[in-house]
């Protein structure tokens, strides 16, 4: 008879509030690991984007919905065929429906990566969003010495700017919240500009020394039209007056903009998730793509981000504004939804 495990898990109830509920997990399936969670990170955009509307129109008949997709902890059991991990291993985990805000989590093995003793679980819980940012930077195809404009300094934007600079680019970060601009400076952005009371286009012109921006990354949801226009106005200009460069959209923004002569010779690229493999169950539960053709899989991106954090090249600790126990997930959700000007990285730990 299969053993079950009781756990506590964070959820969003019908009123758009964070609550803790209890449920059961079965033993790990083939290709899956059971993780005792030591820390989890809330992703305010993807996980909480619909909460304000839910609070305006609550549905008290709706069952609480467990959420979360970024955590870290210790493997307590492994399923059949798992060769990468063993009980006692420290891992960073990702995946919607898997790496939840909980005391225990069942996660496919290829959505996990090893965490060295030198890296805290709190830092390792950033791995999913870091891999999302890394995939976006790869889509931008940065070259050493290029100039990058990062629009939106939420967690993905903060990480993308750092990774762009680690790739050899110079990064200018733009956001409307002073706290996020300050945190960007703390993690090493070369420069920042306010979208609320400044002129990002003028700041970009000064930052790049007259060469023009080579690429931009839009790293937030909602209406991104103005951010798009500001990047376009900051890109390089050819003698025939056309703009040229690359724009990567990773934050799920909605943008209205003309193309052809209106846009110039600009490449607009979408960056989806963490790289190849995520949402392919055959891959997630232990399958592999031919490495010679698919180098930067989701798991390899996770591993590279953890390595960069452990080496001190990718800074995440300054991004954490709140540390709360799982039992206070309601306060954690409230902080991100109601006070985005002061909440950024919100990490949950065991009670």
For each residue, the residues with C-beta under 8 A, 3 or more apart:
1:
2: 26 27
3: 26 27
4: 24 25 26 27
5: 24 25 26 27 34 104
6: 22 23 24
7: 22 23 24 25 102 103 104
8: 20 21 22 102 103 326 351
9: 20 21 22 23 66 68 100 101 102 103
10: 18 19 20 40 66 67 68 100 101 102 326 329 348
11: 18 19 20 21 64 65 66 67
12: 16 17 18 19 48 51 54 64 65 67 333
13: 16 17 18 19 62 64 65
14: 54 58 59 60 61 62 63 64
15: 54 55 58 59 60
16: 12 13 51 52 53 54 55 58 337
17: 12 13 55 330 333 334
18: 10 11 12 13 329 330 331 332 333 334
19: 10 11 12 13 64 329 330
20: 8 9 10 11 326 327 329
21: 8 9 11 64 66
22: 6 7 8 9
23: 6 7 9 66
24: 4 5 6 7
25: 4 5 7 34 104 105 106
26: 2 3 4 5 29 106
27: 2 3 4 5 34 77 79
28: 32 33 34 77 78 79 82 106
29: 26 32 79 80 106 285
30: 79 80 81 82 285 286
31: 79 80 81 82 108 109 110 284 285 286
32: 28 29 78 79 82 106 107 108 109 285
33: 28 75 77 78 79 82 85 91 106 107 108 109 112
34: 5 25 27 28 75 76 77 78 104 105 106
35: 71 73 74 75 76 91 93 99 104 105 106 107 112
36: 73 74 75 76 103 104
37: 40 71 72 73 101 102 103 104 105 350
38: 71 72 73 74 121 349 350
39: 71 72 73 120 121 122 124 125 347 348 349
40: 10 37 68 70 71 72 99 100 101 102 125 326 347 348
41: 70 71 125 126 128 129 155 345 346 347 348
42: 47 48 68 101 332 333 336 346 347 348
43: 46 47 48 69 70 128 129 155
44: 47 48 49 154 155 336 337 340 343 346
45: 48 49 154 156 220 221 251 252
46: 43 49 69 252
47: 42 43 44 67 68 69
48: 12 42 43 44 45 51 333 336 337
49: 44 45 46 221 252
50: 53 54
51: 12 16 48 54 55 333 337
52: 16 55 56 337
53: 16 50 56 57
54: 12 14 15 16 50 51 57 58 59
55: 15 16 17 51 52 58 337
56: 52 53
57: 53 54
58: 14 15 16 54 55
59: 14 15 54 62
60: 14 15
61: 14
62: 13 14 59 65
63: 14
64: 11 12 13 14 19 21
65: 11 12 13 62
66: 9 10 11 21 23 100 101 102
67: 10 11 12 47 100 101
68: 9 10 40 42 47 71 99 100 101 102
69: 43 46 47 94 95 96 97 98 99 100 128
70: 40 41 43 93 94 99 125 126 127 128 129
71: 35 37 38 39 40 41 68 92 93 99 100 101 102 105 125
72: 37 38 39 40 90 91 92 93 115 121 122 124 125 127
73: 35 36 37 38 39 90 91 93 105 121
74: 35 36 38 88 89 90 91
75: 33 34 35 36 78 85 86 87 88 89 90 91
76: 34 35 36 87 104
77: 27 28 33 34 87
78: 28 32 33 34 75 82 85 86 87 109
79: 27 28 29 30 31 32 33 82
80: 29 30 31
81: 30 31 286
82: 28 30 31 32 33 78 79 85 109 286
83:
84: 109 112 114
85: 33 75 78 82 89 91 109 112 114
86: 75 78 89
87: 75 76 77 78
88: 74 75
89: 74 75 85 86 114
90: 72 73 74 75 114 115 116 117 121 124
91: 33 35 72 73 74 75 85 107 112 113 114 115 124
92: 71 72 112 113 115 124 125 127 128 302 306
93: 35 70 71 72 73 98 99 105 107 111 112 127 128
94: 69 70 98 99 107 111 112 127 128 131 274 278 298 302
95: 69 98 99 107 108 111 128 278 284
96: 69
97: 69 100
98: 69 93 94 95 105 106 107 108 111
99: 35 40 68 69 70 71 93 94 95 105 107 111 128
100: 9 10 40 66 67 68 69 71 97 105
101: 9 10 37 40 42 66 67 68 71 326 329 348
102: 7 8 9 10 37 40 66 68 71 105 326
103: 7 8 9 36 37 326 350
104: 5 7 25 34 35 36 37 76
105: 25 34 35 37 71 73 93 98 99 100 102
106: 25 26 28 29 32 33 34 35 98
107: 32 33 35 91 93 94 95 98 99 111 112
108: 31 32 33 95 98 111 112 281 284 285 286
109: 31 32 33 78 82 84 85 112 284 285 286
110: 31 277 283 284 285 286 287 297 298 299
111: 93 94 95 98 99 107 108 278 284 298 299 302
112: 33 35 84 85 91 92 93 94 107 108 109 299 302
113: 91 92 127 299 302 303 306
114: 84 85 89 90 91 303 306
115: 72 90 91 92 119 121 124 306 310
116: 90 119 306 310
117: 90
118: 310
119: 115 116 123 124 306 309 310
120: 39 123 124
121: 38 39 72 73 90 115 124 125
122: 39 72 125 317 320 323 347 349
123: 119 120 126 309 316 317
124: 39 72 90 91 92 115 119 120 121 127 306 309
125: 39 40 41 70 71 72 92 121 122 347
126: 41 70 123 129 130 155 159 305 309 316 319 345
127: 70 72 92 93 94 113 124 130 131 302 305 306 309
128: 41 43 69 70 92 93 94 95 99 131 132 274 302
129: 41 43 70 126 132 133 155 156 159
130: 126 127 133 134 159 163 302 305 308 309 314 316
131: 94 127 128 134 135 274 275 298 301 302 305
132: 128 129 135 136 156 159 250 271 273 274
133: 129 130 136 137 156 157 159 160 163 219 250
134: 130 131 137 138 159 163 274 275 301 304 305
135: 131 132 138 139 250 271 272 273 274 275 296 301
136: 132 133 139 140 156 160 217 219 248 250 271
137: 133 134 140 142 160 163 164 167 217 248
138: 134 135 141 275 296
139: 135 136 248 250 269 270 271
140: 136 137 148 164 215 217 246 248 269
141: 138 215 246
142: 137 146 148 164 167 168 169 214 215
143: 146 168 169 214
144: 167 168 169
145: 168 169 170
146: 142 143 168 169 170 214 215
147: 169 170 172 204 207 208 211 212 213 214 215
148: 140 142 161 164 169 170 171 172 213 214 215 216 217
149: 171 172 174 200 204 213 215 216 217 230 231 234
150: 153 157 160 161 164 171 172 173 174 189 216 217 219
151: 157 174 195 200 216 217 218 219 220 224 227 230 231
152: 156 157 174 175 218 219 220 227 251
153: 150 157 158 161 173 174 175 177 180 181 183 184 192 219
154: 44 45 157 158 175 180 219 220 251 344
155: 41 43 44 126 129 158 159 319 344 345
156: 45 129 132 133 136 152 159 160 219 250 251
157: 133 150 151 152 153 154 160 161 173 175 217 219 220 251
158: 153 154 155 161 162 173 180 183 184 187 319 344
159: 126 129 130 132 133 134 155 156 162 163 314 316
160: 133 136 137 150 156 157 163 164 217 219 250
161: 148 150 153 157 158 164 165 171 173 184 187 189 217
162: 158 159 165 166 171 187 188 189 314 315
163: 130 133 134 137 159 160 166 167 308 314
164: 137 140 142 148 150 160 161 167 169 171 217
165: 161 162 168 169 170 171 188 189 190
166: 162 163 308 313 314
167: 137 142 144 163 164
168: 142 143 144 145 146 165
169: 142 143 144 145 146 147 148 164 165 214 215
170: 145 146 147 148 165 190 207 208
171: 148 149 150 161 162 164 165 189 190 191
172: 147 148 149 150 189 190 191 192 193 203 204 207 208 213
173: 150 153 157 158 161 181 184 189 191 192 193
174: 149 150 151 152 153 192 193 194 195 200 203 227 230
175: 152 153 154 157 180 181 184 192 194 195
176: 194 195 196
177: 153 180 181 196 340 341
178: 181 182 194 341
179: 182 183 321 341 342 344
180: 153 154 158 175 177 183 184 344
181: 153 173 175 177 178 184 185 192 193 194
182: 178 179 185 186
183: 153 158 179 180 186 187 318 319 344
184: 153 158 161 173 175 180 181 187 189 192
185: 181 182 188 189 192
186: 182 183 315 318
187: 158 161 162 183 184 315 316 318 319
188: 162 165 185 315
189: 150 161 162 165 171 172 173 184 185 192
190: 165 170 171 172 207
191: 171 172 173 203 207
192: 153 172 173 174 175 181 184 185 189
193: 172 173 174 181 198 199 200 203 204
194: 174 175 176 178 181 197 198 200
195: 151 174 175 176 198 200 227
196: 176 177
197: 194
198: 193 194 195 202 203
199: 193 202 203
200: 149 151 174 193 194 195 203 204 230 234
201: 204 205 230 233 234
202: 198 199 205 206
203: 172 174 191 193 198 199 200 206 207
204: 147 149 172 193 200 201 207 208 213 230 234
205: 201 202 208 210 234
206: 202 203 209
207: 147 170 172 190 191 203 204
208: 147 170 172 204 205 211 212 213 234
209: 206
210: 205
211: 147 208 236
212: 147 208 234 235 236 237 245
213: 147 148 149 172 204 208 216 231 234 235 236 245
214: 142 143 146 147 148 169 235 236 245 246
215: 140 141 142 146 147 148 149 169 245 246 247 248
216: 148 149 150 151 213 231 234 235 245 246 247 248
217: 136 137 140 148 149 150 151 157 160 161 164 247 248 249 250
218: 151 152 224 227 228 231 247 248 249 250 251 253 255
219: 133 136 150 151 152 153 154 156 157 160 250 251
220: 45 151 152 154 157 224 227 251 253
221: 45 49 251 252 253
222: 253 254
223: 226 253 254 255
224: 151 218 220 227 228 249 251 253 254 255
225: 228 229 254 255 256 257
226: 223 229 230
227: 151 152 174 195 218 220 224 230 231 253
228: 218 224 225 231 232 247 253 255 257
229: 225 226 232 233 257
230: 149 151 174 200 201 204 226 227 233 234
231: 149 151 213 216 218 227 228 234 235 247
232: 228 229 235 243 247 257 263 264 266
233: 201 229 230 243
234: 149 200 201 204 205 208 212 213 216 230 231
235: 212 213 214 216 231 232 243 244 245 264 266
236: 211 212 213 214 243 244 245
237: 212 241 242 243 244
238: 241 242 243 244 264 265
239:
240:
241: 237 238
242: 237 238 261 264 265
243: 232 233 235 236 237 238 263 264 265 266
244: 235 236 237 238 264 265 266
245: 212 213 214 215 216 235 236 266 267
246: 140 141 214 215 216 266 267 268 269
247: 215 216 217 218 228 231 232 266 267 268 269
248: 136 137 139 140 215 216 217 218 269 270 271
249: 217 218 224 252 253 255 268 269 270 271
250: 132 133 135 136 139 156 160 217 218 219 270 271
251: 45 152 154 156 157 218 219 220 221 224
252: 45 46 49 221 249
253: 218 220 221 222 223 224 227 228 249
254: 222 223 224 225
255: 218 223 224 225 228 249
256: 225
257: 225 228 229 232 262 263
258: 262 263
259: 262 263
260: 263
261: 242 264
262: 257 258 259
263: 232 243 257 258 259 260 266 268
264: 232 235 238 242 243 244 261
265: 238 242 243 244
266: 232 235 243 244 245 246 247 263
267: 245 246 247
268: 246 247 249 263
269: 139 140 246 247 248 249
270: 139 248 249 250
271: 132 135 136 139 248 249 250
272: 135
273: 132 135 278 279 298
274: 94 128 131 132 134 135 277 278 298 301 302
275: 131 134 135 138 278 296 297 298 300 301
276: 280 283 289 294 296 297 298
277: 110 274 280 283 284 289 297 298 299
278: 94 95 111 273 274 275 284 298
279: 273 284
280: 276 277 283 284 287
281: 108 284 285
282: 285 287
283: 110 276 277 280 287 288 289 297 298
284: 31 95 108 109 110 111 277 278 279 280 281 287
285: 29 30 31 32 108 109 110 281 282
286: 30 31 81 82 108 109 110
287: 110 280 282 283 284
288: 283 291
289: 276 277 283 293 294 297
290: 293 294
291: 288 294 295
292: 295
293: 289 290
294: 276 289 290 291 297
295: 291 292 300
296: 135 138 275 276 300 301
297: 110 275 276 277 283 289 294 300 301
298: 94 110 111 131 273 274 275 276 277 278 283 301 302
299: 110 111 112 113 277 302 303
300: 275 295 296 297 303 304
301: 131 134 135 274 275 296 297 298 304 305
302: 92 94 111 112 113 127 128 130 131 274 298 299 305 306
303: 113 114 299 300 306 307
304: 134 300 301 307 308
305: 126 127 130 131 134 301 302 308 309 314
306: 92 113 114 115 116 119 124 127 302 303 309 310
307: 303 304 310 311
308: 130 163 166 304 305 311 313 314
309: 119 123 124 126 127 130 305 306 312 313 314 315 316
310: 115 116 118 119 306 307
311: 307 308 314
312: 309 315
313: 166 308 309
314: 130 159 162 163 166 305 308 309 311
315: 162 186 187 188 309 312 318 319
316: 123 126 130 159 187 309 319 320 345
317: 122 123 320
318: 183 186 187 315
319: 126 155 158 183 187 315 316 344 345
320: 122 316 317 323 344 345 346 347
321: 179 335 342 343 344 345 346
322: 332 335 343 345 346 347
323: 122 320 347 349
324: 328 329 331 332 346 347 348 349
325: 328 348 349 350 351
326: 8 10 20 40 101 102 103 329 348 349 350 351
327: 20 351
328: 324 325 331 332
329: 10 18 19 20 101 324 326 332 333 348
330: 17 18 19 333 334
331: 18 324 328 334 335
332: 18 42 322 324 328 329 335 336 346 348
333: 12 17 18 42 48 51 329 330 336 337
334: 17 18 330 331 337 338 339
335: 321 322 331 332 338 339 342 343 346
336: 42 44 48 332 333 339 340 343 346
337: 16 44 48 51 52 55 333 334 340
338: 334 335
339: 334 335 336 342 343
340: 44 177 336 337 343
341: 177 178 179
342: 179 321 335 339
343: 44 321 322 335 336 339 340 346
344: 154 155 158 179 180 183 319 320 321
345: 41 126 155 316 319 320 321 322
346: 41 42 44 320 321 322 324 332 335 336 343
347: 39 40 41 42 122 125 320 322 323 324
348: 10 39 40 41 42 101 324 325 326 329 332
349: 38 39 122 323 324 325 326
350: 37 38 103 325 326
351: 8 325 326 327
